[in-house]
Amino acid sequence: MGMMLAICALIAFLISCGVSALVWKAGVLDMPDHRSLHETPTPRGGGIGILAAAGAAFLWLALVPVPGGSALAILALTALMGALGTADDLFGLSSRTKFALMAASVLILAWFIGVPGYLAVTETVYLALPVWGAVAGAGLFIFVTVNAVNFMDGSDGMLVAGLLPGGVGLVLAGLATGHLDTSFAGAALAGGLAGFLILNRPPAKVFAGDGGSLTAGALYAGGALAMAGYGFSGALWLAPLFILPFLADVLLTMARRAAGGRLDMQAHREHLYQRLIAVGWSHGRVAVLYAGVSALCVLAGLLALQGPQGAPFIVFGVMTAGLSALYLVGGRYAARLAGSAQ
């Protein structure tokens, strides 16, 4: 199985790298605006490479005798979100239209991927979910994850920093829990992002665009849901834990904006990573920070999965509290530097 996963990741890497290079040569430019953290026009559309990598990797999965029933639904979710993001890149869909199409799609596809019937801490401490609640919760997880990844893909290398560790985590957690669809989704994600990083590392030569961020977010969310939708293994808590730095930044920034009366659907530059870059941190330094924290979350989750019952839930709670504190400290640090620069 390890060899098949390695081949899957290698296929995704090569396809992503090749297609991203073609996009770079095509030169469809992303022009800087008030929200951008880059100052010069840069080719976008590298997400087509990530989407092509996912398709090629799942084609390999179809050719090998691997048990699992969620692969087609995960691929459908990934392709649909990638197409929606690419349409937004090309035609500039309104936020309301994009969110409405996304919400309807994720509710339908969540059912086919697999929804958790229980909100479990251990095998004896759990809350049984009605079907409608399980579907709504699974759809909400996909919706929030895909949009969080999209919001966080705003600086060089950030998409890879936050999701490549999560892809590796899905590979290992899928193997540990017996969900091979999850492992193959993780391998496709990690390989595709590694290939994209060659041209997206700071200073980036190509951007993913919405097509790339929605593709990567959907591939992660689908793979994580395939694992979280079954059993009492604690895998339910690994799904958000592996990308907790992204989720924490997005949700806490939304709370901060809501408290200031600024919660709306308009683009902004108030995420912690954007504020750090605004006060002088390099794109590379910020990406390394988020990659390191993401890797720590993945490692903590994998270790908890091997521990006693309830460990994944406890680790998720501890890491949530820790990242919340880190967000507050980082925000105060950025505000202090911004104030001293004025």
C-alpha positions in Angstrom: 0.0 0.0 0.0 2.9 2.4 0.8 4.2 2.0 -2.8 0.8 2.8 -4.3 0.5 5.9 -2.2 4.0 7.0 -3.2 3.1 6.5 -6.9 -0.1 8.5 -6.3 1.8 11.4 -4.8 4.5 11.3 -7.5 1.9 11.4 -10.3 0.2 14.4 -8.6 3.6 16.1 -8.1 4.6 15.7 -11.8 1.3 16.8 -13.2 1.0 19.8 -10.9 4.5 20.9 -11.6 4.0 20.6 -15.4 0.7 22.2 -15.7 1.7 25.1 -13.3 4.7 25.7 -15.5 2.4 25.9 -18.6 0.2 28.4 -16.7 3.3 30.5 -15.8 4.3 30.6 -19.5 0.8 31.5 -20.5 1.0 34.7 -18.4 -2.6 35.3 -17.4 -1.8 38.0 -14.9 -3.2 38.7 -11.4 -3.2 42.5 -11.1 -2.4 44.0 -7.6 -5.4 45.6 -5.8 -6.1 47.1 -2.4 -6.2 43.6 -0.7 -3.1 42.2 -2.5 0.1 41.6 -0.7 2.1 41.6 -4.0 3.1 44.7 -5.9 3.8 43.4 -9.4 1.5 41.6 -11.8 1.9 37.8 -11.4 0.5 34.9 -13.4 -2.4 33.2 -11.8 -4.3 30.0 -12.5 -1.7 27.6 -11.0 -4.7 25.9 -9.4 -5.4 24.2 -12.7 -2.3 22.2 -12.0 -3.5 21.1 -8.6 -6.9 20.2 -10.1 -5.2 18.2 -12.9 -3.0 16.5 -10.3 -6.0 15.4 -8.3 -7.7 14.0 -11.4 -4.6 12.1 -12.4 -4.1 10.7 -8.9 -7.6 9.5 -8.7 -7.4 7.9 -12.1 -4.5 5.9 -10.7 -6.7 5.0 -7.8 -9.3 3.7 -10.2 -6.7 1.4 -11.9 -5.5 -0.3 -8.7 -7.6 -2.6 -6.5 -8.0 -0.3 -3.5 -11.1 -0.8 -1.3 -13.2 2.2 -0.5 -16.4 3.8 -1.6 -15.9 7.6 -1.3 -13.3 8.2 -3.9 -15.7 9.2 -6.7 -17.6 11.6 -4.4 -14.3 13.2 -3.2 -13.2 13.6 -6.8 -16.6 15.1 -7.8 -16.4 17.6 -4.9 -12.9 18.5 -5.8 -13.7 19.0 -9.5 -16.9 21.0 -8.8 -15.1 23.4 -6.3 -12.2 23.7 -8.8 -14.6 24.6 -11.6 -16.4 27.1 -9.4 -13.2 28.8 -8.4 -11.9 28.9 -12.0 -15.2 30.5 -13.1 -14.7 33.1 -10.4 -11.2 33.7 -11.6 -12.3 34.2 -15.2 -15.7 35.9 -14.8 -15.7 37.4 -11.3 -18.8 35.7 -9.8 -20.6 37.6 -7.0 -20.0 36.4 -3.5 -23.6 35.6 -3.0 -23.8 33.5 -6.2 -20.6 31.6 -5.4 -21.6 30.9 -1.8 -25.1 29.8 -2.8 -23.7 27.3 -5.4 -21.1 26.1 -3.0 -23.6 25.5 -0.2 -26.0 23.5 -2.3 -23.1 21.4 -3.7 -21.5 20.5 -0.4 -24.7 19.4 1.2 -25.4 16.9 -1.6 -21.8 15.6 -1.9 -21.3 15.4 1.8 -23.9 12.7 1.9 -22.1 10.6 -0.7 -18.7 11.0 0.9 -20.0 10.0 4.4 -21.4 11.8 7.3 -20.7 11.2 11.0 -23.6 9.6 12.9 -22.1 10.5 16.2 -20.3 13.4 17.8 -18.0 11.2 19.9 -15.4 11.8 22.6 -15.0 8.1 23.4 -16.9 4.9 22.5 -19.2 5.5 25.5 -19.3 9.3 25.6 -21.0 10.6 22.5 -24.0 12.4 21.1 -26.0 10.6 18.4 -26.9 12.9 15.5 -30.1 12.9 13.5 -29.6 12.4 9.8 -30.4 16.0 9.0 -28.0 17.2 11.7 -25.2 15.0 10.4 -25.6 16.1 6.8 -25.8 19.8 7.8 -22.7 19.4 10.0 -20.7 17.6 7.3 -21.8 20.2 4.7 -20.8 23.0 7.1 -17.4 21.5 7.7 -16.7 21.3 3.9 -18.1 24.9 3.4 -16.0 26.4 6.2 -12.9 24.5 5.2 -13.0 25.4 1.5 -13.7 29.1 2.2 -11.0 29.2 5.0 -8.4 27.9 2.6 -9.5 30.4 0.0 -9.3 33.3 2.4 -5.8 32.2 3.6 -4.3 31.9 0.1 -3.1 35.4 0.0 0.7 35.3 0.2 3.5 33.4 -1.4 3.7 29.8 -0.3 0.8 30.1 2.2 -1.5 27.6 0.5 1.2 24.9 0.7 2.3 25.9 4.2 -1.2 25.3 5.6 -2.3 22.3 3.6 0.7 20.1 2.7 1.2 19.0 6.4 -2.5 18.3 6.4 -2.2 16.1 3.3 0.5 14.1 4.9 -1.6 13.8 8.0 -4.5 12.4 6.0 -2.2 9.8 4.5 -1.1 8.5 7.9 -4.4 8.9 9.7 -6.2 7.1 6.8 -3.8 4.2 7.1 -4.2 4.1 10.9 -8.0 4.1 10.8 -8.3 1.9 7.7 -9.8 4.6 5.4 -7.7 4.3 2.3 -9.8 6.9 0.4 -8.6 9.4 2.9 -5.0 8.3 2.4 -5.1 8.6 -1.3 -6.8 12.0 -1.1 -4.0 13.1 1.2 -1.3 11.7 -1.1 -2.9 13.5 -4.1 -3.1 16.8 -2.1 0.4 16.6 -0.8 1.9 15.7 -4.2 -0.1 18.3 -6.0 0.9 21.1 -3.6 4.6 20.0 -3.6 4.6 20.4 -7.4 2.9 23.8 -7.2 5.4 25.0 -4.5 8.2 25.0 -7.1 6.7 28.0 -8.7 4.8 29.4 -5.7 7.6 29.6 -3.2 8.6 33.2 -2.3 8.9 35.2 -4.4 6.0 33.4 -6.3 6.1 33.1 -10.0 2.5 31.9 -10.2 -0.5 32.1 -8.0 -3.2 29.4 -7.4 -6.2 31.7 -7.9 -9.6 30.7 -6.5 -9.5 27.7 -8.7 -6.5 26.3 -6.9 -7.5 27.3 -3.3 -11.0 25.8 -3.7 -9.6 22.7 -5.3 -7.1 22.1 -2.5 -9.6 22.9 0.2 -12.2 20.6 -1.2 -9.7 17.8 -1.7 -8.7 18.1 2.0 -12.2 18.4 3.2 -13.4 15.4 1.2 -10.6 13.2 2.4 -11.0 14.2 6.0 -14.8 13.7 5.9 -14.4 10.2 4.5 -12.4 9.4 7.6 -14.4 11.3 10.1 -17.8 10.0 8.9 -17.3 6.5 10.3 -16.6 4.9 13.7 -15.5 6.1 17.2 -11.8 6.3 16.4 -11.4 9.9 17.3 -10.8 10.7 13.7 -13.7 13.2 13.8 -11.5 15.6 15.7 -8.5 15.2 13.4 -10.4 16.7 10.5 -10.3 20.3 11.8 -7.1 19.8 13.9 -4.9 19.1 10.9 -5.7 22.6 9.4 -6.4 24.3 12.6 -4.0 27.3 12.0 -6.0 28.2 8.9 -9.4 27.7 10.7 -8.2 29.7 13.8 -7.0 32.6 11.7 -10.2 32.8 9.7 -12.7 32.3 12.5 -11.0 34.5 15.0 -10.5 37.3 12.4 -14.2 37.0 11.6 -15.0 37.4 15.3 -12.6 40.4 15.6 -14.3 42.1 12.6 -17.8 41.3 14.0 -16.8 42.9 17.3 -15.7 46.0 15.4 -18.9 46.1 13.3 -17.0 45.2 10.1 -18.3 41.7 9.4 -19.3 41.7 5.7 -18.6 39.8 2.5 -15.9 42.2 1.3 -12.2 41.3 0.9 -9.9 42.7 3.5 -6.4 42.6 4.9 -7.0 41.8 8.6 -6.0 38.1 8.8 -3.0 37.7 11.1 -0.7 36.6 8.3 -1.6 39.7 6.4 -1.0 41.9 9.4 2.4 40.3 10.0 3.4 40.9 6.4 2.2 44.5 6.6 4.6 45.2 9.5 7.6 43.8 7.7 7.6 40.1 7.9 8.6 38.4 4.6 6.2 36.1 2.8 8.7 33.2 3.4 8.9 33.9 7.2 5.1 33.9 7.5 4.8 30.7 5.4 7.4 28.9 7.6 5.6 30.0 10.7 2.2 28.6 9.5 3.9 25.4 8.1 5.5 24.8 11.5 2.4 25.3 13.5 0.4 23.1 11.0 3.0 20.3 11.2 2.7 20.5 15.0 -1.0 20.1 14.9 -0.7 17.1 12.6 1.9 15.5 14.8 -0.2 16.1 17.9 -3.2 14.6 16.3 -1.4 11.5 15.0 0.1 10.9 18.4 -3.3 11.3 20.1 -4.8 8.8 17.6 -2.5 6.2 19.1 -3.3 7.2 22.7 -6.2 6.4 25.0 -9.8 7.1 24.0 -10.7 10.7 24.2 -7.1 11.8 23.5 -7.9 13.3 20.0 -10.7 15.4 21.6 -8.5 16.6 24.4 -5.7 17.5 22.0 -8.1 19.3 19.7 -9.3 21.4 22.7 -5.7 22.1 23.9 -4.5 23.2 20.4 -7.6 25.3 19.9 -6.9 27.2 23.1 -3.2 27.5 22.3 -3.7 28.8 18.8 -6.3 31.3 20.1 -3.8 32.6 22.5 -1.1 32.7 19.8 -3.5 34.7 17.6 -4.1 37.3 20.3 -0.4 37.6 21.0 0.5 37.9 17.3 -2.2 40.5 16.8 -0.9 42.6 19.6 2.6 42.3 18.3 1.5 43.4 14.8 -0.5 46.3 16.2 2.5 47.5 18.3 4.8 47.4 15.3 2.2 49.1 13.1 1.8 51.8 15.8 5.5 52.4 16.2 6.0 52.8 12.4 3.5 55.6 12.2 
